[in-house]
Amino acid sequence: MRRLELLRIEHRDLDSAIGALVDSGSGDQMQVARLKKRKLRLRDEMALLEDQLVPDIIA
């Protein structure tokens, strides 16, 4: 699913951006917090899409 792949790429890019801001010490805490919040929303959306791809099997 293309949407899921794009979300994973954006999630990875956000992770790198957050790491770079924290490592450089130049990122303000509000900016880092906004990026982390966006990253969490992406993770939730990815989980939702993954759940739709994999059927629930009750054994």
C-alpha distance matrix in Angstrom:
0.0 3.8 5.6 5.6 6.6 9.0 10.3 11.1 12.9 14.8 15.7 17.1 18.9 20.4 21.6 23.3 24.8 26.2 27.6 29.3 30.8 32.2 33.5 35.2 36.8 36.4 33.7 35.1 34.1 32.9 30.4 29.2 29.0 26.9 24.4 24.3 23.8 20.9 19.4 20.0 18.3 15.1 15.4 16.0 13.0 10.8 12.9 12.6 8.8 9.4 12.4 10.8 8.8 12.1 15.1 18.3 20.9 24.4 26.7
3.8 0.0 3.8 5.5 5.1 6.3 8.7 10.0 10.7 12.5 14.2 15.5 16.7 18.4 20.1 21.4 22.6 24.4 26.0 27.2 28.7 30.4 31.7 33.0 34.8 34.1 31.5 33.0 32.4 31.1 28.3 27.4 27.5 25.2 22.6 23.1 22.7 19.4 18.2 19.5 17.7 14.3 15.4 16.5 13.3 11.4 14.4 14.2 10.8 11.9 15.1 13.8 12.3 15.7 18.7 21.8 24.5 28.0 30.3
5.6 3.8 0.0 3.8 5.4 5.2 6.2 8.7 10.0 10.6 12.2 14.3 15.3 16.4 18.4 20.1 20.9 22.4 24.3 25.7 26.8 28.5 30.1 31.5 32.8 32.1 29.2 30.4 29.6 28.1 25.5 24.7 24.5 22.0 19.8 20.2 19.5 16.2 15.3 16.4 14.2 11.1 12.6 13.3 9.9 8.8 12.1 11.6 8.6 10.7 13.7 12.5 12.1 15.5 18.4 21.1 24.2 27.4 30.0
5.6 5.5 3.8 0.0 3.8 5.5 5.1 6.2 8.7 9.9 10.4 12.3 14.2 15.2 16.5 18.5 19.9 20.9 22.6 24.4 25.7 26.9 28.5 30.2 31.6 31.3 28.4 29.7 28.6 27.4 25.0 23.7 23.4 21.4 18.9 18.7 18.3 15.4 13.8 14.5 13.1 9.7 10.1 11.3 8.5 6.1 9.2 9.7 6.8 7.8 11.3 11.0 10.2 13.1 16.4 18.8 21.8 24.9 27.4
6.6 5.1 5.4 3.8 0.0 3.8 5.4 5.1 6.3 8.7 9.8 10.7 12.4 14.3 15.4 16.8 18.4 20.0 21.3 22.8 24.5 25.9 27.1 28.7 30.5 30.2 27.6 29.4 28.7 27.7 25.0 23.6 23.9 22.1 19.1 19.2 19.5 16.4 14.5 16.0 15.1 11.4 12.0 14.0 11.6 9.0 12.1 13.3 10.5 10.8 14.5 14.4 12.9 15.6 19.1 21.6 24.3 27.6 29.7
9.0 6.3 5.2 5.5 3.8 0.0 3.8 5.4 5.1 6.2 8.5 9.9 10.5 12.3 14.2 15.4 16.4 18.2 20.0 21.0 22.4 24.3 25.6 26.9 28.5 27.9 25.2 26.9 26.4 25.2 22.3 21.4 21.8 19.6 16.7 17.5 17.6 14.2 12.9 15.0 13.7 10.1 11.8 13.9 11.3 9.7 13.4 14.2 11.9 13.1 16.6 16.4 15.6 18.5 21.8 24.2 27.2 30.3 32.7
10.3 8.7 6.2 5.1 5.4 3.8 0.0 3.8 5.4 5.1 6.0 8.6 9.8 10.4 12.2 14.2 15.1 16.2 18.2 19.8 20.9 22.3 24.1 25.6 26.8 26.4 23.4 24.8 23.9 22.7 20.1 18.9 18.9 16.8 14.1 14.4 14.3 11.1 9.6 11.3 10.1 6.4 8.1 10.2 8.0 6.6 10.4 11.6 10.0 11.3 14.6 15.0 14.8 17.4 20.6 22.5 25.7 28.5 31.0
11.1 10.0 8.7 6.2 5.1 5.4 3.8 0.0 3.8 5.5 5.0 6.1 8.6 9.8 10.5 12.4 14.2 15.3 16.6 18.4 20.0 21.1 22.4 24.3 25.8 25.8 23.2 24.9 24.0 23.3 20.7 18.9 19.3 17.9 14.7 14.4 15.2 12.5 9.9 11.7 11.7 8.0 8.2 11.2 10.0 7.4 10.6 12.8 11.3 11.3 14.8 15.9 15.1 17.1 20.6 22.4 25.2 28.0 30.1
12.9 10.7 10.0 8.7 6.3 5.1 5.4 3.8 0.0 3.8 5.4 5.2 6.1 8.6 9.9 10.7 12.3 14.2 15.4 16.5 18.4 20.0 21.0 22.5 24.4 24.1 21.7 23.8 23.4 22.9 19.9 18.4 19.4 17.8 14.4 15.0 16.2 13.2 11.0 13.7 13.8 10.1 11.2 14.4 13.0 11.0 14.3 16.3 14.6 14.9 18.5 19.3 18.4 20.5 24.1 26.1 28.8 31.7 33.8
14.8 12.5 10.6 9.9 8.7 6.2 5.1 5.5 3.8 0.0 3.8 5.4 5.0 6.1 8.5 9.8 10.3 12.1 14.1 15.1 16.3 18.2 19.7 20.9 22.3 21.7 19.1 20.8 20.4 19.6 16.5 15.4 16.3 14.3 11.0 12.1 13.1 9.8 8.3 11.4 11.2 8.0 10.1 13.0 11.8 10.9 14.3 16.0 15.0 16.0 19.2 20.0 19.7 22.0 25.4 27.1 30.1 32.8 35.1
15.7 14.2 12.2 10.4 9.8 8.5 6.0 5.0 5.4 3.8 0.0 3.8 5.5 5.2 6.2 8.8 9.9 10.5 12.3 14.3 15.4 16.5 18.2 20.0 21.2 21.2 18.3 19.9 19.0 18.4 15.8 13.9 14.5 13.2 9.9 9.7 11.0 8.6 5.8 8.6 9.4 6.4 7.3 10.8 10.6 9.4 12.2 14.6 14.2 14.7 17.7 19.1 19.1 20.8 24.1 25.4 28.3 30.8 33.0
17.1 15.5 14.3 12.3 10.7 9.9 8.6 6.1 5.2 5.4 3.8 0.0 3.8 5.4 5.0 6.3 8.7 9.9 10.6 12.4 14.4 15.5 16.4 18.3 20.1 20.4 18.1 20.3 19.7 19.8 17.0 14.8 16.1 15.4 11.7 11.6 13.8 11.7 8.7 11.6 13.0 10.1 10.4 14.1 14.1 12.2 14.8 17.5 16.9 16.7 19.9 21.6 20.9 22.4 25.9 27.3 29.9 32.4 34.3
18.9 16.7 15.3 14.2 12.4 10.5 9.8 8.6 6.1 5.0 5.5 3.8 0.0 3.8 5.4 5.1 6.2 8.6 9.8 10.5 12.3 14.3 15.2 16.4 18.3 18.0 15.8 18.2 18.3 18.2 14.9 13.4 15.3 14.1 10.4 11.5 13.8 11.4 9.4 13.0 14.0 11.4 12.7 16.2 15.9 14.7 17.6 19.9 19.2 19.6 22.8 24.1 23.6 25.5 29.0 30.5 33.2 35.8 37.8
20.4 18.4 16.4 15.2 14.3 12.3 10.4 9.8 8.6 6.1 5.2 5.4 3.8 0.0 3.8 5.4 4.9 6.0 8.4 9.7 10.5 12.1 14.0 15.2 16.4 16.1 13.4 15.3 14.9 14.7 11.6 9.9 11.5 10.5 6.7 7.8 10.2 8.2 6.5 10.2 11.5 9.8 11.2 14.4 14.7 14.2 16.9 19.1 19.1 19.8 22.6 24.1 24.2 25.9 29.2 30.3 33.2 35.5 37.6
21.6 20.1 18.4 16.5 15.4 14.2 12.2 10.5 9.9 8.5 6.2 5.0 5.4 3.8 0.0 3.8 5.5 5.2 6.2 8.6 10.0 10.7 12.1 14.2 15.5 16.1 13.7 15.8 15.0 15.6 13.1 10.3 12.0 12.1 8.5 8.1 11.3 10.3 7.5 10.5 12.9 11.3 11.4 15.0 15.9 14.9 17.0 19.8 20.0 19.9 22.7 24.7 24.6 25.8 29.1 29.9 32.6 34.7 36.6
23.3 21.4 20.1 18.5 16.8 15.4 14.2 12.4 10.7 9.8 8.8 6.3 5.1 5.4 3.8 0.0 3.8 5.5 5.1 6.1 8.6 9.9 10.4 12.1 14.2 14.6 12.9 15.8 15.9 16.8 13.9 11.5 14.1 14.2 10.5 11.1 14.4 13.2 10.9 14.2 16.3 14.5 14.9 18.5 19.2 17.9 20.3 23.0 22.8 22.8 25.8 27.6 27.2 28.5 32.0 33.0 35.6 37.9 39.6
24.8 22.6 20.9 19.9 18.4 16.4 15.1 14.2 12.3 10.3 9.9 8.7 6.2 4.9 5.5 3.8 0.0 3.8 5.4 5.1 6.2 8.6 9.8 10.6 12.2 11.9 9.9 12.6 13.2 13.9 10.6 8.9 11.9 11.6 8.3 9.9 13.1 11.9 10.7 14.2 15.9 14.6 15.9 19.1 19.6 19.1 21.6 24.0 24.0 24.5 27.3 29.0 28.9 30.5 33.8 34.9 37.7 39.9 41.9
26.2 24.4 22.4 20.9 20.0 18.2 16.2 15.3 14.2 12.1 10.5 9.9 8.6 6.0 5.2 5.5 3.8 0.0 3.8 5.5 5.2 6.2 8.5 10.0 10.7 11.0 8.5 10.7 10.4 11.5 8.9 6.1 9.0 9.8 6.8 7.4 11.0 10.9 9.6 12.5 14.9 14.3 15.0 18.1 19.3 19.1 21.0 23.6 24.1 24.5 27.0 29.0 29.2 30.5 33.6 34.3 37.1 39.0 40.9
27.6 26.0 24.3 22.6 21.3 20.0 18.2 16.6 15.4 14.1 12.3 10.6 9.8 8.4 6.2 5.1 5.4 3.8 0.0 3.8 5.5 5.2 5.9 8.4 9.9 11.3 9.9 12.6 12.5 14.4 12.2 9.2 12.1 13.4 10.5 10.5 14.2 14.3 12.4 15.0 17.8 16.9 17.0 20.3 21.7 20.9 22.7 25.6 26.0 25.9 28.5 30.7 30.6 31.5 34.8 35.4 37.9 39.8 41.5
29.3 27.2 25.7 24.4 22.8 21.0 19.8 18.4 16.5 15.1 14.3 12.4 10.5 9.7 8.6 6.1 5.1 5.5 3.8 0.0 3.8 5.5 5.1 6.0 8.4 9.0 8.5 11.9 13.0 14.9 12.2 10.1 13.7 14.6 11.8 12.9 16.4 16.1 14.8 17.8 20.1 19.2 19.8 23.1 24.1 23.4 25.5 28.2 28.4 28.5 31.3 33.2 33.1 34.3 37.7 38.5 41.1 43.1 44.8
30.8 28.7 26.8 25.7 24.5 22.4 20.9 20.0 18.4 16.3 15.4 14.4 12.3 10.5 10.0 8.6 6.2 5.2 5.5 3.8 0.0 3.8 5.5 5.3 6.1 6.1 4.7 8.1 9.4 11.4 9.0 7.3 11.1 12.2 10.2 11.6 14.9 15.1 14.5 17.3 19.5 19.2 20.2 23.1 24.3 24.2 26.2 28.6 29.2 29.6 32.1 34.1 34.3 35.6 38.8 39.5 42.2 44.1 46.0
32.2 30.4 28.5 26.9 25.9 24.3 22.3 21.1 20.0 18.2 16.5 15.5 14.3 12.1 10.7 9.9 8.6 6.2 5.2 5.5 3.8 0.0 3.8 5.5 5.2 7.3 6.3 8.7 8.9 11.8 10.4 7.8 10.9 13.2 11.5 11.6 15.2 16.2 15.1 17.3 20.1 20.1 20.4 23.3 25.0 24.7 26.3 29.0 29.9 30.0 32.3 34.6 34.8 35.8 38.9 39.2 41.8 43.4 45.1
33.5 31.7 30.1 28.5 27.1 25.6 24.1 22.4 21.0 19.7 18.2 16.4 15.2 14.0 12.1 10.4 9.8 8.5 5.9 5.1 5.5 3.8 0.0 3.8 5.5 8.1 8.8 11.7 12.5 15.5 13.8 11.5 14.7 16.7 14.7 14.9 18.6 19.2 17.8 20.2 23.1 22.6 22.7 25.9 27.5 26.8 28.4 31.3 31.9 31.7 34.3 36.6 36.5 37.3 40.6 41.0 43.5 45.2 46.7
35.2 33.0 31.5 30.2 28.7 26.9 25.6 24.3 22.5 20.9 20.0 18.3 16.4 15.2 14.2 12.1 10.6 10.0 8.4 6.0 5.3 5.5 3.8 0.0 3.8 5.3 7.3 10.6 12.4 15.2 13.4 12.0 15.6 17.2 15.5 16.5 20.0 20.4 19.6 22.2 24.7 24.3 24.9 28.0 29.3 28.9 30.8 33.5 34.0 34.1 36.7 38.8 38.8 39.9 43.2 43.8 46.4 48.2 49.8
36.8 34.8 32.8 31.6 30.5 28.5 26.8 25.8 24.4 22.3 21.2 20.1 18.3 16.4 15.5 14.2 12.2 10.7 9.9 8.4 6.1 5.2 5.5 3.8 0.0 3.8 5.7 8.0 9.7 12.9 12.0 10.7 14.0 16.1 15.2 15.9 19.1 20.1 19.7 22.0 24.5 24.7 25.3 28.0 29.6 29.6 31.3 33.9 34.7 35.0 37.3 39.5 39.8 40.9 44.0 44.3 47.0 48.6 50.3
36.4 34.1 32.1 31.3 30.2 27.9 26.4 25.8 24.1 21.7 21.2 20.4 18.0 16.1 16.1 14.6 11.9 11.0 11.3 9.0 6.1 7.3 8.1 5.3 3.8 0.0 3.8 6.4 9.4 11.8 10.3 10.3 13.7 15.1 14.4 16.1 18.9 19.5 19.7 22.2 24.2 24.4 25.6 28.2 29.4 29.7 31.7 34.0 34.7 35.4 37.7 39.6 40.1 41.4 44.5 45.1 47.9 49.7 51.6
33.7 31.5 29.2 28.4 27.6 25.2 23.4 23.2 21.7 19.1 18.3 18.1 15.8 13.4 13.7 12.9 9.9 8.5 9.9 8.5 4.7 6.3 8.8 7.3 5.7 3.8 0.0 3.8 6.4 8.4 6.6 6.6 10.0 11.3 10.8 12.5 15.1 15.8 16.3 18.7 20.6 21.0 22.3 24.8 26.0 26.5 28.5 30.6 31.4 32.3 34.5 36.4 37.0 38.4 41.4 41.9 44.9 46.6 48.7
35.1 33.0 30.4 29.7 29.4 26.9 24.8 24.9 23.8 20.8 19.9 20.3 18.2 15.3 15.8 15.8 12.6 10.7 12.6 11.9 8.1 8.7 11.7 10.6 8.0 6.4 3.8 0.0 3.8 5.5 5.5 6.4 8.7 10.2 11.0 12.5 14.5 15.8 16.8 18.7 20.4 21.5 22.9 24.8 26.3 27.3 29.0 30.8 32.1 33.1 35.0 36.9 37.9 39.2 42.0 42.3 45.4 46.9 49.1
34.1 32.4 29.6 28.6 28.7 26.4 23.9 24.0 23.4 20.4 19.0 19.7 18.3 14.9 15.0 15.9 13.2 10.4 12.5 13.0 9.4 8.9 12.5 12.4 9.7 9.4 6.4 3.8 0.0 3.8 5.5 5.1 6.0 8.6 9.9 10.4 12.1 14.2 15.1 16.4 18.4 19.9 20.8 22.5 24.4 25.5 26.8 28.7 30.3 31.2 32.8 34.9 36.1 37.2 39.8 39.9 42.8 44.1 46.4
32.9 31.1 28.1 27.4 27.7 25.2 22.7 23.3 22.9 19.6 18.4 19.8 18.2 14.7 15.6 16.8 13.9 11.5 14.4 14.9 11.4 11.8 15.5 15.2 12.9 11.8 8.4 5.5 3.8 0.0 3.8 5.5 5.0 6.2 8.7 9.8 10.4 12.3 14.1 15.3 16.6 18.4 19.9 21.2 22.7 24.3 25.8 27.2 28.8 30.2 31.7 33.4 34.9 36.3 38.7 38.9 42.1 43.4 45.9
30.4 28.3 25.5 25.0 25.0 22.3 20.1 20.7 19.9 16.5 15.8 17.0 14.9 11.6 13.1 13.9 10.6 8.9 12.2 12.2 9.0 10.4 13.8 13.4 12.0 10.3 6.6 5.5 5.5 3.8 0.0 3.8 5.4 5.1 6.3 8.6 9.9 10.7 12.3 14.4 15.5 16.6 18.5 20.2 21.3 22.6 24.5 26.0 27.2 28.6 30.4 32.0 33.2 34.8 37.5 38.0 41.2 42.8 45.3
29.2 27.4 24.7 23.7 23.6 21.4 18.9 18.9 18.4 15.4 13.9 14.8 13.4 9.9 10.3 11.5 8.9 6.1 9.2 10.1 7.3 7.8 11.5 12.0 10.7 10.3 6.6 6.4 5.1 5.5 3.8 0.0 3.8 5.5 5.1 6.1 8.6 9.9 10.4 12.4 14.4 15.3 16.4 18.5 20.0 20.9 22.6 24.5 25.8 26.7 28.6 30.5 31.5 32.8 35.6 35.9 38.9 40.5 42.8
29.0 27.5 24.5 23.4 23.9 21.8 18.9 19.3 19.4 16.3 14.5 16.1 15.3 11.5 12.0 14.1 11.9 9.0 12.1 13.7 11.1 10.9 14.7 15.6 14.0 13.7 10.0 8.7 6.0 5.0 5.4 3.8 0.0 3.8 5.5 5.1 6.1 8.6 9.7 10.6 12.4 14.2 15.2 16.6 18.5 19.9 21.1 22.8 24.5 25.6 27.1 29.1 30.4 31.6 34.1 34.1 37.2 38.6 41.0
26.9 25.2 22.0 21.4 22.1 19.6 16.8 17.9 17.8 14.3 13.2 15.4 14.1 10.5 12.1 14.2 11.6 9.8 13.4 14.6 12.2 13.2 16.7 17.2 16.1 15.1 11.3 10.2 8.6 6.2 5.1 5.5 3.8 0.0 3.8 5.5 5.1 6.2 8.6 9.9 10.7 12.4 14.3 15.5 16.7 18.4 20.1 21.3 22.8 24.3 25.9 27.5 28.9 30.5 33.0 33.4 36.7 38.2 40.9
24.4 22.6 19.8 18.9 19.1 16.7 14.1 14.7 14.4 11.0 9.9 11.7 10.4 6.7 8.5 10.5 8.3 6.8 10.5 11.8 10.2 11.5 14.7 15.5 15.2 14.4 10.8 11.0 9.9 8.7 6.3 5.1 5.5 3.8 0.0 3.8 5.4 5.1 6.1 8.7 9.9 10.5 12.3 14.3 15.3 16.4 18.4 20.1 21.1 22.3 24.3 26.0 27.0 28.6 31.4 32.0 35.2 37.0 39.4
24.3 23.1 20.2 18.7 19.2 17.5 14.4 14.4 15.0 12.1 9.7 11.6 11.5 7.8 8.1 11.1 9.9 7.4 10.5 12.9 11.6 11.6 14.9 16.5 15.9 16.1 12.5 12.5 10.4 9.8 8.6 6.1 5.1 5.5 3.8 0.0 3.8 5.4 4.9 6.3 8.7 9.8 10.5 12.4 14.3 15.2 16.5 18.5 20.0 20.8 22.5 24.6 25.7 26.9 29.5 29.8 32.8 34.4 36.7
23.8 22.7 19.5 18.3 19.5 17.6 14.3 15.2 16.2 13.1 11.0 13.8 13.8 10.2 11.3 14.4 13.1 11.0 14.2 16.4 14.9 15.2 18.6 20.0 19.1 18.9 15.1 14.5 12.1 10.4 9.9 8.6 6.1 5.1 5.4 3.8 0.0 3.8 5.4 5.1 6.4 8.7 9.9 10.7 12.5 14.3 15.4 16.8 18.7 20.0 21.3 23.1 24.7 26.0 28.3 28.5 31.8 33.2 35.8
20.9 19.4 16.2 15.4 16.4 14.2 11.1 12.5 13.2 9.8 8.6 11.7 11.4 8.2 10.3 13.2 11.9 10.9 14.3 16.1 15.1 16.2 19.2 20.4 20.1 19.5 15.8 15.8 14.2 12.3 10.7 9.9 8.6 6.2 5.1 5.4 3.8 0.0 3.8 5.4 5.1 6.3 8.7 9.9 10.6 12.3 14.3 15.4 16.6 18.3 20.0 21.4 22.8 24.5 27.1 27.8 31.1 33.0 35.7
19.4 18.2 15.3 13.8 14.5 12.9 9.6 9.9 11.0 8.3 5.8 8.7 9.4 6.5 7.5 10.9 10.7 9.6 12.4 14.8 14.5 15.1 17.8 19.6 19.7 19.7 16.3 16.8 15.1 14.1 12.3 10.4 9.7 8.6 6.1 4.9 5.4 3.8 0.0 3.8 5.5 5.1 6.2 8.7 9.9 10.5 12.4 14.3 15.4 16.3 18.3 20.2 21.1 22.5 25.3 26.0 29.1 31.0 33.5
20.0 19.5 16.4 14.5 16.0 15.0 11.3 11.7 13.7 11.4 8.6 11.6 13.0 10.2 10.5 14.2 14.2 12.5 15.0 17.8 17.3 17.3 20.2 22.2 22.0 22.2 18.7 18.7 16.4 15.3 14.4 12.4 10.6 9.9 8.7 6.3 5.1 5.4 3.8 0.0 3.8 5.4 5.0 6.2 8.6 9.8 10.5 12.4 14.3 15.2 16.5 18.7 20.1 21.1 23.5 23.7 26.9 28.5 31.0
18.3 17.7 14.2 13.1 15.1 13.7 10.1 11.7 13.8 11.2 9.4 13.0 14.0 11.5 12.9 16.3 15.9 14.9 17.8 20.1 19.5 20.1 23.1 24.7 24.5 24.2 20.6 20.4 18.4 16.6 15.5 14.4 12.4 10.7 9.9 8.7 6.4 5.1 5.5 3.8 0.0 3.8 5.4 5.1 6.2 8.6 9.9 10.7 12.5 14.2 15.4 16.9 18.7 20.2 22.5 23.0 26.4 28.1 31.0
15.1 14.3 11.1 9.7 11.4 10.1 6.4 8.0 10.1 8.0 6.4 10.1 11.4 9.8 11.3 14.5 14.6 14.3 16.9 19.2 19.2 20.1 22.6 24.3 24.7 24.4 21.0 21.5 19.9 18.4 16.6 15.3 14.2 12.4 10.5 9.8 8.7 6.3 5.1 5.4 3.8 0.0 3.8 5.4 5.1 6.1 8.6 9.8 10.6 12.1 14.1 15.5 16.6 18.4 21.1 22.1 25.5 27.6 30.3
15.4 15.4 12.6 10.1 12.0 11.8 8.1 8.2 11.2 10.1 7.3 10.4 12.7 11.2 11.4 14.9 15.9 15.0 17.0 19.8 20.2 20.4 22.7 24.9 25.3 25.6 22.3 22.9 20.8 19.9 18.5 16.4 15.2 14.3 12.3 10.5 9.9 8.7 6.2 5.0 5.4 3.8 0.0 3.8 5.5 5.0 6.2 8.6 9.9 10.4 12.2 14.3 15.3 16.4 19.1 19.7 22.9 24.9 27.4
16.0 16.5 13.3 11.3 14.0 13.9 10.2 11.2 14.4 13.0 10.8 14.1 16.2 14.4 15.0 18.5 19.1 18.1 20.3 23.1 23.1 23.3 25.9 28.0 28.0 28.2 24.8 24.8 22.5 21.2 20.2 18.5 16.6 15.5 14.3 12.4 10.7 9.9 8.7 6.2 5.1 5.4 3.8 0.0 3.8 5.4 5.1 6.2 8.7 9.9 10.6 12.6 14.5 15.5 17.6 17.9 21.3 23.1 25.9
13.0 13.3 9.9 8.5 11.6 11.3 8.0 10.0 13.0 11.8 10.6 14.1 15.9 14.7 15.9 19.2 19.6 19.3 21.7 24.1 24.3 25.0 27.5 29.3 29.6 29.4 26.0 26.3 24.4 22.7 21.3 20.0 18.5 16.7 15.3 14.3 12.5 10.6 9.9 8.6 6.2 5.1 5.5 3.8 0.0 3.8 5.4 5.1 6.3 8.6 9.9 10.8 12.6 14.5 16.8 17.8 21.4 23.6 26.5
10.8 11.4 8.8 6.1 9.0 9.7 6.6 7.4 11.0 10.9 9.4 12.2 14.7 14.2 14.9 17.9 19.1 19.1 20.9 23.4 24.2 24.7 26.8 28.9 29.6 29.7 26.5 27.3 25.5 24.3 22.6 20.9 19.9 18.4 16.4 15.2 14.3 12.3 10.5 9.8 8.6 6.1 5.0 5.4 3.8 0.0 3.8 5.4 5.1 6.1 8.5 9.9 10.6 12.4 15.3 16.6 19.9 22.4 25.0
12.9 14.4 12.1 9.2 12.1 13.4 10.4 10.6 14.3 14.3 12.2 14.8 17.6 16.9 17.0 20.3 21.6 21.0 22.7 25.5 26.2 26.3 28.4 30.8 31.3 31.7 28.5 29.0 26.8 25.8 24.5 22.6 21.1 20.1 18.4 16.5 15.4 14.3 12.4 10.5 9.9 8.6 6.2 5.1 5.4 3.8 0.0 3.8 5.5 5.0 6.1 8.7 9.9 10.6 13.0 13.7 16.9 19.1 21.8
12.6 14.2 11.6 9.7 13.3 14.2 11.6 12.8 16.3 16.0 14.6 17.5 19.9 19.1 19.8 23.0 24.0 23.6 25.6 28.2 28.6 29.0 31.3 33.5 33.9 34.0 30.6 30.8 28.7 27.2 26.0 24.5 22.8 21.3 20.1 18.5 16.8 15.4 14.3 12.4 10.7 9.8 8.6 6.2 5.1 5.4 3.8 0.0 3.8 5.5 5.2 6.4 8.9 10.2 12.0 12.8 16.5 18.6 21.7
8.8 10.8 8.6 6.8 10.5 11.9 10.0 11.3 14.6 15.0 14.2 16.9 19.2 19.1 20.0 22.8 24.0 24.1 26.0 28.4 29.2 29.9 31.9 34.0 34.7 34.7 31.4 32.1 30.3 28.8 27.2 25.8 24.5 22.8 21.1 20.0 18.7 16.6 15.4 14.3 12.5 10.6 9.9 8.7 6.3 5.1 5.5 3.8 0.0 3.8 5.4 5.1 6.4 8.9 11.3 13.2 16.7 19.5 22.4
9.4 11.9 10.7 7.8 10.8 13.1 11.3 11.3 14.9 16.0 14.7 16.7 19.6 19.8 19.9 22.8 24.5 24.5 25.9 28.5 29.6 30.0 31.7 34.1 35.0 35.4 32.3 33.1 31.2 30.2 28.6 26.7 25.6 24.3 22.3 20.8 20.0 18.3 16.3 15.2 14.2 12.1 10.4 9.9 8.6 6.1 5.0 5.5 3.8 0.0 3.8 5.4 5.1 6.3 9.5 11.2 14.3 17.2 19.8
12.4 15.1 13.7 11.3 14.5 16.6 14.6 14.8 18.5 19.2 17.7 19.9 22.8 22.6 22.7 25.8 27.3 27.0 28.5 31.3 32.1 32.3 34.3 36.7 37.3 37.7 34.5 35.0 32.8 31.7 30.4 28.6 27.1 25.9 24.3 22.5 21.3 20.0 18.3 16.5 15.4 14.1 12.2 10.6 9.9 8.5 6.1 5.2 5.4 3.8 0.0 3.8 5.4 5.3 7.1 8.1 11.6 14.2 17.1
10.8 13.8 12.5 11.0 14.4 16.4 15.0 15.9 19.3 20.0 19.1 21.6 24.1 24.1 24.7 27.6 29.0 29.0 30.7 33.2 34.1 34.6 36.6 38.8 39.5 39.6 36.4 36.9 34.9 33.4 32.0 30.5 29.1 27.5 26.0 24.6 23.1 21.4 20.2 18.7 16.9 15.5 14.3 12.6 10.8 9.9 8.7 6.4 5.1 5.4 3.8 0.0 3.8 5.6 6.8 9.0 12.5 15.4 18.5
8.8 12.3 12.1 10.2 12.9 15.6 14.8 15.1 18.4 19.7 19.1 20.9 23.6 24.2 24.6 27.2 28.9 29.2 30.6 33.1 34.3 34.8 36.5 38.8 39.8 40.1 37.0 37.9 36.1 34.9 33.2 31.5 30.4 28.9 27.0 25.7 24.7 22.8 21.1 20.1 18.7 16.6 15.3 14.5 12.6 10.6 9.9 8.9 6.4 5.1 5.4 3.8 0.0 3.8 6.4 9.6 12.3 15.7 18.3
12.1 15.7 15.5 13.1 15.6 18.5 17.4 17.1 20.5 22.0 20.8 22.4 25.5 25.9 25.8 28.5 30.5 30.5 31.5 34.3 35.6 35.8 37.3 39.9 40.9 41.4 38.4 39.2 37.2 36.3 34.8 32.8 31.6 30.5 28.6 26.9 26.0 24.5 22.5 21.1 20.2 18.4 16.4 15.5 14.5 12.4 10.6 10.2 8.9 6.3 5.3 5.6 3.8 0.0 3.8 6.5 8.9 12.3 14.7
15.1 18.7 18.4 16.4 19.1 21.8 20.6 20.6 24.1 25.4 24.1 25.9 29.0 29.2 29.1 32.0 33.8 33.6 34.8 37.7 38.8 38.9 40.6 43.2 44.0 44.5 41.4 42.0 39.8 38.7 37.5 35.6 34.1 33.0 31.4 29.5 28.3 27.1 25.3 23.5 22.5 21.1 19.1 17.6 16.8 15.3 13.0 12.0 11.3 9.5 7.1 6.8 6.4 3.8 0.0 3.8 6.2 9.6 12.3
18.3 21.8 21.1 18.8 21.6 24.2 22.5 22.4 26.1 27.1 25.4 27.3 30.5 30.3 29.9 33.0 34.9 34.3 35.4 38.5 39.5 39.2 41.0 43.8 44.3 45.1 41.9 42.3 39.9 38.9 38.0 35.9 34.1 33.4 32.0 29.8 28.5 27.8 26.0 23.7 23.0 22.1 19.7 17.9 17.8 16.6 13.7 12.8 13.2 11.2 8.1 9.0 9.6 6.5 3.8 0.0 3.8 6.4 9.5
20.9 24.5 24.2 21.8 24.3 27.2 25.7 25.2 28.8 30.1 28.3 29.9 33.2 33.2 32.6 35.6 37.7 37.1 37.9 41.1 42.2 41.8 43.5 46.4 47.0 47.9 44.9 45.4 42.8 42.1 41.2 38.9 37.2 36.7 35.2 32.8 31.8 31.1 29.1 26.9 26.4 25.5 22.9 21.3 21.4 19.9 16.9 16.5 16.7 14.3 11.6 12.5 12.3 8.9 6.2 3.8 0.0 3.8 6.1
24.4 28.0 27.4 24.9 27.6 30.3 28.5 28.0 31.7 32.8 30.8 32.4 35.8 35.5 34.7 37.9 39.9 39.0 39.8 43.1 44.1 43.4 45.2 48.2 48.6 49.7 46.6 46.9 44.1 43.4 42.8 40.5 38.6 38.2 37.0 34.4 33.2 33.0 31.0 28.5 28.1 27.6 24.9 23.1 23.6 22.4 19.1 18.6 19.5 17.2 14.2 15.4 15.7 12.3 9.6 6.4 3.8 0.0 3.8
26.7 30.3 30.0 27.4 29.7 32.7 31.0 30.1 33.8 35.1 33.0 34.3 37.8 37.6 36.6 39.6 41.9 40.9 41.5 44.8 46.0 45.1 46.7 49.8 50.3 51.6 48.7 49.1 46.4 45.9 45.3 42.8 41.0 40.9 39.4 36.7 35.8 35.7 33.5 31.0 31.0 30.3 27.4 25.9 26.5 25.0 21.8 21.7 22.4 19.8 17.1 18.5 18.3 14.7 12.3 9.5 6.1 3.8 0.0
